[in-house]
Amino acid sequence: MERVNETVVREFIFLSFSSVARLQQLLFVIFLLLYLFTLGINAIIISTILLDRALHIPMYFFLAILSCSEICYTFVIVPKMLVDLLAQRKTISFLGCAIQMFSFLFLGCSHSFLLAVMGYDRYVAICNPLRYSVLMGHGMCMGLVAAACACGFTVAQIITSLVFHLPFYSSNQLHHFFCDISPVLRLASHHNHFSQIVIFMLCTLVLAIPLLLILVSYVHIISAILQFPSTLGRYKAYSTCVSHLIIVTVHYGCASFIYLRPQSNYSSSQDALISVSYTIITPLFNPMIYSLRNKEFKSALCRIVRRTISLS
């Protein structure tokens, strides 16, 4: 009877940038430039891999998938954020919030499993080079990507359903710039402890299982590299893994800080700052780290540029 006069939440209001109202136009310009640069860099990487036959190998196939994932991930969050920076009223519908949460969870979870797939690719390339083309054929690569997406879809579906089946009545003010799990959960009128435990366990598994697979891959990789007779061979093998390790460290560091903390340690300002880094900055630098450190990719890009100039 107490909830008869309470209004069911039909939209959420973002408050993340309300404390820096005077800087919102400047933030709009900065984030827009970063977003366009992210789209451009990832589009160049995908185009280069598609157009140069020398890059039609599993490692670059996964890099192209990673770039597609980064483009989609930023598209789910950044355009809405840019609109809100210029809008007086920063709202999103209840359904729109659920769709946004599902989309970024699907892409984020798939990203975690994709990093594990890329680690396995490096393991096969270094530990079983003679069987690499057999073990990492086109069908296997497509199957691994499909499995990563299927895991991401399943986890996103479960978490989104658990969150948005909770009752939302009183407050609709979201202290964030997109519909992340913790800020939305804090607005629920009734907290189901079972749902919270399931969500925490799923987030833990999504981070722990791929990370464990990556660690197992690199234990075998390091053991194999140490047995290489030449220093040059060890250096080449090591250099192919450094980029992947940097991306893994950044991804799991940010994700662990956001999703594996107790709710009592939640801070909206800290979360917003970390979220800006992994929704805008990380998608820009991840592919750049992979491509700019890679001589083979840079050579392919130069060939395509020269070919384009000669044709024009």
C-alpha positions as CSV (number, residue, x, y, z in Angstrom):
1,M,0.0,0.0,0.0
2,E,2.9,2.3,0.6
3,R,3.9,2.2,-3.0
4,V,0.6,3.2,-4.4
5,N,1.6,6.9,-4.5
6,E,5.2,6.1,-5.7
7,T,6.0,6.7,-9.3
8,V,7.6,3.9,-11.4
9,V,10.8,5.1,-13.0
10,R,10.3,5.5,-16.7
11,E,13.6,7.3,-17.5
12,F,16.9,8.0,-15.9
13,I,18.7,11.3,-15.5
14,F,22.5,11.4,-15.9
15,L,24.3,13.6,-13.4
16,S,28.0,12.7,-14.0
17,F,29.0,15.9,-15.7
18,S,26.7,18.2,-13.7
19,S,29.5,19.2,-11.4
20,V,31.6,20.6,-14.3
21,A,28.8,22.4,-16.1
22,R,31.1,25.2,-17.3
23,L,33.5,22.8,-18.9
24,Q,30.9,20.7,-20.8
25,Q,31.4,22.4,-24.1
26,L,35.2,21.9,-23.8
27,L,34.7,18.3,-22.8
28,F,32.4,17.9,-25.8
29,V,35.1,19.1,-28.2
30,I,37.8,16.9,-26.6
31,F,35.6,13.7,-26.5
32,L,34.4,14.3,-30.0
33,L,37.9,14.6,-31.4
34,L,39.0,11.5,-29.5
35,Y,35.9,9.6,-30.7
36,L,36.5,10.6,-34.4
37,F,40.2,9.7,-34.0
38,T,39.2,6.3,-32.5
39,L,36.9,5.6,-35.4
40,G,39.5,6.7,-37.9
41,I,42.4,4.6,-36.4
42,N,40.3,1.5,-36.1
43,A,38.9,1.9,-39.6
44,I,42.4,2.2,-41.0
45,I,43.5,-1.0,-39.2
46,I,40.5,-3.0,-40.5
47,S,40.9,-1.7,-44.0
48,T,44.6,-2.4,-44.0
49,I,44.1,-6.0,-42.8
50,L,41.3,-6.6,-45.4
51,L,43.2,-5.1,-48.4
52,D,46.7,-6.6,-47.8
53,R,46.9,-10.3,-48.4
54,A,50.1,-10.6,-46.3
55,L,48.0,-9.8,-43.2
56,H,45.4,-12.6,-43.9
57,I,46.6,-14.7,-41.0
58,P,44.9,-15.5,-37.6
59,M,46.8,-12.8,-35.6
60,Y,45.6,-10.0,-37.8
61,F,42.1,-11.5,-38.2
62,F,41.7,-11.3,-34.4
63,L,43.2,-7.7,-34.5
64,A,40.5,-6.8,-37.0
65,I,37.8,-8.3,-34.8
66,L,39.3,-6.4,-31.8
67,S,39.1,-3.1,-33.8
68,C,35.4,-3.8,-34.8
69,S,34.7,-4.5,-31.1
70,E,36.2,-1.2,-30.1
71,I,34.2,0.7,-32.7
72,C,31.0,-0.9,-31.5
73,Y,31.8,-0.4,-27.9
74,T,32.4,3.3,-28.2
75,F,29.3,3.7,-30.5
76,V,27.1,2.3,-27.7
77,I,28.3,4.9,-25.1
78,V,30.1,7.9,-26.6
79,P,27.5,9.4,-29.1
80,K,24.8,9.5,-26.3
81,M,27.4,11.1,-24.0
82,L,28.3,13.8,-26.5
83,V,24.6,14.6,-27.0
84,D,24.1,14.9,-23.2
85,L,27.1,17.2,-22.9
86,L,25.2,19.8,-25.0
87,A,21.7,19.0,-23.7
88,Q,20.0,20.8,-20.8
89,R,18.2,17.6,-19.7
90,K,20.4,14.5,-19.9
91,T,17.9,11.6,-19.9
92,I,17.6,8.1,-21.2
93,S,14.4,5.9,-21.2
94,F,14.1,2.8,-19.0
95,L,14.2,0.6,-22.1
96,G,17.1,2.6,-23.6
97,C,19.1,2.2,-20.4
98,A,18.5,-1.6,-20.5
99,I,19.6,-1.8,-24.1
100,Q,22.7,0.2,-23.5
101,M,23.7,-1.9,-20.5
102,F,23.1,-5.1,-22.4
103,S,25.1,-3.8,-25.4
104,F,28.2,-2.7,-23.5
105,L,28.2,-5.8,-21.3
106,F,28.0,-8.0,-24.4
107,L,30.8,-6.2,-26.1
108,G,32.9,-5.9,-22.9
109,C,32.5,-9.6,-21.9
110,S,33.2,-10.7,-25.5
111,H,36.3,-8.5,-25.4
112,S,37.6,-10.4,-22.3
113,F,37.2,-13.7,-24.0
114,L,38.7,-12.4,-27.3
115,L,41.8,-11.4,-25.4
116,A,42.0,-15.0,-24.2
117,V,41.6,-16.2,-27.8
118,M,44.5,-13.9,-28.9
119,G,46.6,-15.3,-26.1
120,Y,45.9,-18.8,-27.3
121,D,46.9,-17.7,-30.8
122,R,50.2,-16.5,-29.6
123,Y,50.7,-19.8,-27.7
124,V,50.1,-21.9,-30.8
125,A,52.3,-19.6,-33.0
126,I,55.3,-19.8,-30.6
127,C,54.9,-23.3,-29.1
128,N,53.6,-25.1,-32.2
129,P,54.9,-23.1,-35.2
130,L,54.9,-26.1,-37.6
131,R,51.2,-26.9,-36.9
132,Y,50.1,-23.3,-36.6
133,S,48.3,-23.1,-40.0
134,V,46.5,-26.4,-39.2
135,L,45.5,-25.6,-35.6
136,M,44.5,-22.1,-36.4
137,G,42.6,-22.6,-39.7
138,H,39.8,-20.3,-40.8
139,G,37.1,-22.5,-39.3
140,M,38.9,-22.6,-35.9
141,C,39.3,-18.8,-35.9
142,M,35.7,-18.2,-36.7
143,G,34.6,-20.8,-34.0
144,L,36.8,-19.1,-31.3
145,V,35.3,-15.7,-32.1
146,A,31.8,-17.1,-32.1
147,A,32.4,-18.8,-28.8
148,A,33.7,-15.5,-27.3
149,C,30.6,-13.7,-28.6
150,A,28.3,-16.4,-27.3
151,C,29.8,-16.2,-23.8
152,G,29.5,-12.4,-23.9
153,F,25.9,-12.6,-25.0
154,T,24.9,-15.1,-22.3
155,V,26.5,-13.1,-19.5
156,A,25.1,-9.8,-20.7
157,Q,21.6,-11.3,-21.0
158,I,21.6,-12.7,-17.5
159,I,23.0,-9.6,-15.8
160,T,20.8,-7.2,-17.6
161,S,17.7,-9.3,-16.8
162,L,18.6,-9.5,-13.1
163,V,19.2,-5.7,-12.9
164,F,16.1,-4.5,-14.7
165,H,13.8,-7.0,-13.0
166,L,14.4,-5.1,-9.8
167,P,11.8,-2.5,-8.8
168,F,12.7,1.2,-9.5
169,Y,10.4,3.7,-7.8
170,S,11.8,6.7,-6.0
171,S,15.0,8.1,-7.4
172,N,16.0,8.2,-11.1
173,Q,19.1,10.3,-10.9
174,L,22.1,8.3,-12.2
175,H,25.5,9.5,-11.0
176,H,27.2,8.4,-14.2
177,F,27.3,9.2,-17.9
178,F,25.9,5.8,-19.1
179,C,24.0,2.8,-17.7
180,D,26.7,0.9,-15.8
181,I,25.8,-1.9,-13.4
182,S,26.7,-0.4,-10.0
183,P,25.1,3.1,-10.6
184,V,21.8,1.5,-11.8
185,L,21.7,-1.0,-8.9
186,R,22.1,1.8,-6.4
187,L,18.8,3.2,-7.7
188,A,16.8,0.0,-7.2
189,S,14.1,0.4,-4.5
190,H,14.6,-3.2,-3.3
191,H,17.9,-5.0,-3.4
192,N,17.8,-8.7,-4.0
193,H,20.9,-10.1,-2.4
194,F,20.7,-13.3,-4.5
195,S,20.7,-11.1,-7.7
196,Q,23.7,-9.1,-6.4
197,I,25.6,-12.3,-5.6
198,V,24.9,-13.8,-9.0
199,I,26.0,-10.5,-10.8
200,F,29.2,-10.4,-8.7
201,M,30.0,-14.0,-9.5
202,L,29.4,-13.6,-13.2
203,C,31.6,-10.5,-13.3
204,T,34.3,-12.4,-11.4
205,L,34.1,-15.4,-13.8
206,V,34.1,-13.2,-16.9
207,L,37.4,-11.7,-15.7
208,A,38.9,-14.7,-13.9
209,I,38.4,-17.4,-16.6
210,P,39.9,-15.5,-19.6
211,L,42.7,-14.2,-17.4
212,L,43.5,-17.7,-16.1
213,L,43.6,-19.0,-19.7
214,I,45.9,-16.1,-20.7
215,L,48.2,-16.9,-17.8
216,V,48.4,-20.6,-18.7
217,S,49.2,-19.6,-22.3
218,Y,52.0,-17.3,-21.2
219,V,53.5,-19.9,-18.9
220,H,53.9,-22.2,-21.9
221,I,55.0,-19.3,-24.1
222,I,57.8,-18.2,-21.7
223,S,58.9,-21.7,-21.2
224,A,59.2,-22.1,-25.0
225,I,61.0,-18.8,-25.5
226,L,63.6,-19.6,-22.9
227,Q,64.5,-22.7,-24.9
228,F,65.2,-20.7,-28.1
229,P,68.9,-21.0,-29.0
230,S,69.3,-17.4,-30.3
231,T,68.8,-14.1,-28.6
232,L,67.3,-12.6,-31.7
233,G,64.7,-15.4,-31.8
234,R,63.8,-14.8,-28.2
235,Y,63.5,-11.1,-28.8
236,K,61.2,-11.6,-31.9
237,A,59.0,-14.0,-30.0
238,Y,58.8,-11.7,-27.0
239,S,58.0,-8.6,-29.0
240,T,54.9,-10.3,-30.6
241,C,53.5,-10.8,-27.0
242,V,54.3,-7.4,-25.4
243,S,51.4,-5.6,-27.1
244,H,48.9,-8.2,-26.1
245,L,50.2,-8.1,-22.5
246,I,49.8,-4.3,-22.3
247,I,46.2,-4.5,-23.5
248,V,45.4,-7.3,-21.1
249,T,46.9,-5.4,-18.2
250,V,44.9,-2.2,-19.0
251,H,41.6,-4.1,-19.7
252,Y,41.7,-6.3,-16.6
253,G,43.0,-3.5,-14.4
254,C,40.2,-1.1,-15.2
255,A,37.5,-3.9,-15.2
256,S,38.6,-5.3,-11.9
257,F,38.6,-1.9,-10.2
258,I,35.1,-1.2,-11.5
259,Y,33.3,-4.5,-11.1
260,L,35.1,-6.5,-8.4
261,R,35.0,-3.9,-5.6
262,P,32.6,-4.2,-2.7
263,Q,29.5,-1.9,-3.0
264,S,30.6,-0.2,0.2
265,N,33.7,1.2,-1.6
266,Y,31.7,2.6,-4.5
267,S,32.6,6.1,-5.6
268,S,30.7,7.8,-8.5
269,S,33.5,10.2,-9.2
270,Q,36.2,7.5,-9.3
271,D,34.0,5.3,-11.5
272,A,33.3,8.1,-13.9
273,L,37.0,8.8,-14.3
274,I,37.9,5.2,-14.8
275,S,34.9,4.7,-17.2
276,V,36.1,7.6,-19.3
277,S,39.4,5.9,-19.7
278,Y,38.1,2.5,-20.8
279,T,35.2,3.9,-23.0
280,I,37.1,6.6,-24.8
281,I,40.9,6.4,-24.3
282,T,41.4,2.6,-24.2
283,P,39.6,1.9,-27.5
284,L,41.8,4.4,-29.1
285,F,45.2,3.1,-27.8
286,N,44.5,-0.6,-27.9
287,P,44.7,-1.1,-31.7
288,M,47.4,1.5,-31.9
289,I,49.6,-0.4,-29.5
290,Y,49.1,-3.6,-31.5
291,S,49.6,-2.0,-34.9
292,L,52.3,0.6,-34.4
293,R,54.6,-1.8,-32.6
294,N,54.3,-4.2,-35.5
295,K,56.7,-3.8,-38.5
296,E,54.7,-6.2,-40.7
297,F,51.5,-4.1,-40.2
298,K,53.4,-0.8,-40.9
299,S,54.9,-2.2,-44.0
300,A,51.4,-3.3,-45.2
301,L,50.0,0.1,-44.5
302,C,52.8,1.8,-46.5
303,R,52.1,-0.5,-49.4
304,I,48.4,0.3,-49.4
305,V,49.2,4.1,-49.2
306,R,51.6,3.9,-52.1
307,R,49.1,1.8,-54.1
308,T,46.3,4.4,-53.4
309,I,48.6,7.3,-54.4
310,S,49.6,5.6,-57.7
311,L,46.0,4.8,-58.6
312,S,44.9,8.4,-57.9
